[in-house]
Amino acid sequence: MSMDLELAGRTALVTGASKGIGLAIARALAGEGVTVVAGALTGSSELDELAGSADVRVVSVDLTTPGGPGELVAAAAELGGIDILVNNVGAVRPRLQGFAALTDEDWDWALTINFLAAVRTMRAAIPHMAGRTGAAIVTISSVNAFLPDPGVIDYSAAKGALTNLCKSLSKELGPDIRVNTISPGPVQTDLWLGSSGVAATVARATRAAAADVAAGAAAQSVTGRFTTPEEVGRLVAFLASDAAANITGADVTIDGGLITTL
């Protein structure tokens, strides 16, 4: 269902777009008439299907390499500029052995995919966004940015840095480029529900059923359920549009009421 946010004709770059939240974001923006450059490491049949029915260009790229983000931005810039950047790429590995078990390699992995990939993408993209009316950056962070969890200690730290960075950038780039973050709680994606996702990993360690782990997490929200990727996608489209023209430096929580504090 289209909200008609008057985004037609704009160009968006979305990272981590092959599945889950990224795919839903690409779908939501394409549904608004946006030309979407979808960056993904491996791609997916769902993304290919979307590219076959909408103005979506798939770029295969490894965003964990120092040069990957720049390559993706260059591919998007060839279309004439970038109006919308969505930093979505991210990943989590449950850390059930405690802080001391994390190696430098573990920290490098978490900080690279959840923080440095966005740093490098924004650094490359911002020159191509400057001076474009309505330019906006939307970054997918996490409630773990301000709900630190020892079970995902490196992910929480990386997301905290990511949200902090975007707030700083909103001050540097305003009013020319709006910069906002979205903090989802648990979302119905492979990150949580896949065979190697959070629920399955915790279940194996605690000898519980993955479905029970997921149900327990959902029950912590006042709505009693996970957020859907489509709900995040629609929120991204709104924040990227002129309907949100005076919203910058904001963090929008979409978690079914999981966070109970003000």
C-alpha positions, -999 to +999 in steps of 0.1 A: +000+000+000+015+033-011+013+064+011+023+087-018+050+106+000+059+125-031+092+106-034+089+097-070+119+105-091+144+105-063+173+081-060+180+060-029+209+039-018+201+010+005+228-012+021+222-048+031+192-050+008+189-087+000+166-098+028+149-088+060+146-051+069+168-040+039+146-058+014+115-043+030+131-008+028+139-013-009+104-025-015+088+004+003+109+030-015+104+014-049+067+014-042+069+052-038+085+056-072+121+059-060+150+046-080+167+022-056+203+011-057+204-020-036+237-031-022+241-067-010+269-092-005+251-122-021+218-109-034+186-130-031+158-143-053+134-119-036+156-089-044+160-101-080+122-104-082+118-068-069+144-056-095+124-072-122+092-054-113+105-020-101+133+005-107+158-013-084+194-018-094+213-045-075+250-040-068+270-069-054+294-056-029+312-065+004+305-036+027+329-050+053+359-042+031+375-007+033+367-001-004+333-017-007+311+012+005+329+036-019+323+012-048+286+010-040+283+048-037+301+052-070+276+029-087+247+049-073+262+083-081+264+072-118+226+076-119+231+114-113+233+118-076+219+104-043+189+119-026+184+092+001+209+070+019+197+042+041+224+026+062+208-008+070+236-033+068+243-050+102+247-083+119+247-098+153+263-129+169+250-138+204+279-138+229+269-163+255+304-170+268+308-135+283+329-104+276+363-121+283+357-146+255+355-119+228+387-116+208+400-086+189+388-104+158+353-106+172+353-069+180+367-060+145+339-080+129+311-064+150+324-028+147+331-032+110+297-044+098+276-024+123+295+008+125+324+013+101+304+002+070+280+031+077+309+055+084+325+047+051+292+047+031+282+081+045+317+096+040+315+085+003+279+095-002+276+129+014+294+147-014+269+133-039+240+144-016+251+180-010+228+207-024+200+183-033+167+194-021+152+171+005+184+150+009+181+126+038+201+099+056+182+072+076+202+047+096+189+015+111+203+013+146+188-008+174+172-005+208+205-020+220+222+013+214+205+024+247+195-010+261+230-026+264+228-063+266+258-085+276+244-113+254+251-090+224+278-068+240+298-060+209+266-053+188+252-030+216+285-011+217+286-007+179+250+004+177+256+029+205+285+044+185+263+044+153+234+064+169+259+088+185+276+094+151+243+101+134+233+126+160+266+144+155+262+143+117+227+158+120+243+189+136+271+192+111+250+186+079+218+204+089+198+220+073+212+206+040+210+169+047+186+155+074+200+126+095+178+104+116+181+069+131+155+042+137+158+018+167+139-014+161+134-039+189+132-076+177+120-078+141+107-108+122+139-115+102+166-142+100+187-121+124+163-132+151+144-162+137+168-178+112+186-212+118+217-194+131+197-164+145+195-151+181+166-174+191+182-205+177+216-197+192+202-190+226+180-221+224+209-244+217+229-229+247+200-232+271+184-264+258+151-246+251+131-245+219+139-216+196+101-209+193+099-205+230+129-181+231+113-160+204+080-161+221+096-149+253+112-120+235+080-110+219+062-111+252+085-084+266+068-059+242+034-045+253+021-054+218+032-090+224+048-094+190+079-087+169+079-057+145+076-067+109+102-056+083+074-039+064+067-016+093+103-005+094+103+000+057+073+023+058+089+043+087+121+047+066+100+060+036+083+085+059+116+098+074+131+101+040+102+122+027+094+158+029+065+149+052+093+147+078+111+178+065+118+193+099+128+160+116+165+157+120+188+144+147+159+122+159+159+085+169+126+068+163+120+036+183+098+009+168+097-019+193+061-025+203+066-008+236+096-029+247+115+002+260+095+013+291+115+044+301+110+079+288 
